[in-house]
């Protein structure tokens, strides 16, 4: 077992079908990493899942766009409805 793969009780089963070329490439890649095909696929899929889930927790944008958004927070936004509501006489 690879040192990067944590040991845990495996109770879930995942099945998939592959075309012959993909299956052969996966088997060869697993062999090169000294892993079983199952361990190789699980490691690759789990790594990709973690990457995508981590990415979904963050918003990625160009630095210029981020700077523009931050700068816009310093500019007051006209809110005519809010201004009218604030100007109304309060009920007592």
C-alpha positions as CSV (number, residue, x, y, z in Angstrom):
1,X,0.0,0.0,0.0
2,X,1.3,3.5,-0.9
3,X,2.4,5.6,2.1
4,X,0.1,8.4,0.9
5,X,-3.1,6.3,1.1
6,X,-4.6,6.2,4.6
7,X,-5.7,2.8,5.8
8,X,-9.4,2.5,6.6
9,X,-12.1,0.0,6.6
10,X,-13.5,-0.3,3.1
11,X,-17.2,-1.1,3.2
12,X,-18.5,0.6,0.0
13,X,-18.3,-0.9,-3.4
14,X,-17.9,1.2,-6.6
15,X,-18.1,-0.4,-10.0
16,X,-17.3,1.0,-13.4
17,X,-17.0,-0.1,-17.0
18,X,-14.1,1.0,-19.2
19,X,-13.1,0.6,-22.8
20,X,-10.1,-1.7,-23.5
21,X,-7.6,1.1,-24.1
22,X,-8.5,2.9,-20.9
23,X,-8.5,-0.3,-18.9
24,X,-5.0,-1.2,-20.2
25,X,-3.6,2.3,-19.5
26,X,-5.0,2.2,-16.0
27,X,-3.6,-1.2,-15.3
28,X,-0.2,-0.2,-16.6
29,X,-0.2,3.0,-14.6
30,X,-1.2,1.1,-11.5
31,X,1.6,-1.4,-12.1
32,X,4.1,1.5,-12.4
33,X,3.0,2.8,-9.0
34,X,3.0,-0.7,-7.5
35,X,-0.7,-0.5,-6.7
36,X,-3.6,-2.7,-7.5
37,X,-6.0,-1.4,-10.2
38,X,-8.6,-0.8,-7.5
39,X,-6.2,1.1,-5.2
40,X,-4.9,3.2,-8.2
41,X,-8.5,4.1,-9.3
42,X,-9.6,4.9,-5.7
43,X,-6.5,7.0,-5.0
44,X,-6.9,9.0,-8.3
45,X,-10.7,9.4,-7.9
46,X,-10.5,10.4,-4.2
47,X,-7.7,12.9,-5.0
48,X,-9.7,14.5,-7.8
49,X,-12.8,14.6,-5.6
50,X,-10.9,16.4,-2.8
51,X,-9.5,18.9,-5.3
52,X,-13.0,19.6,-6.7
53,X,-14.6,19.9,-3.3
54,X,-11.9,22.2,-2.1
55,X,-12.3,24.3,-5.2
56,X,-16.0,24.6,-4.6
57,X,-15.4,26.2,-1.3
58,X,-13.4,29.0,-2.9
59,X,-14.1,31.6,-5.5
60,X,-11.3,31.9,-8.0
61,X,-11.0,35.1,-10.0
62,X,-8.4,37.3,-11.6
63,X,-6.6,39.7,-9.3
64,X,-7.8,42.7,-11.2
65,X,-11.4,41.6,-10.8
66,X,-10.9,41.0,-7.0
67,X,-9.3,44.4,-6.6
68,X,-12.3,46.0,-8.4
69,X,-14.8,44.3,-6.1
70,X,-12.9,45.3,-3.0
71,X,-12.6,48.9,-4.2
72,X,-16.3,49.0,-4.9
73,X,-17.0,48.2,-1.3
74,X,-15.5,51.5,-0.3
75,X,-17.9,53.4,-2.6
76,X,-21.3,54.1,-1.2
77,X,-24.1,52.6,-3.2
78,X,-27.1,54.7,-4.0
79,X,-30.1,53.1,-2.3
80,X,-33.1,55.4,-2.9
81,X,-35.6,53.1,-1.3
82,X,-33.5,52.8,1.8
83,X,-32.9,56.5,2.0
84,X,-36.6,57.2,1.7
85,X,-37.4,54.7,4.5
86,X,-34.7,56.2,6.7
87,X,-36.1,59.7,6.1
88,X,-39.6,58.8,7.1
89,X,-40.9,59.8,10.5
90,X,-40.8,57.0,13.1
91,X,-43.9,55.7,14.7
92,X,-44.1,56.3,18.4
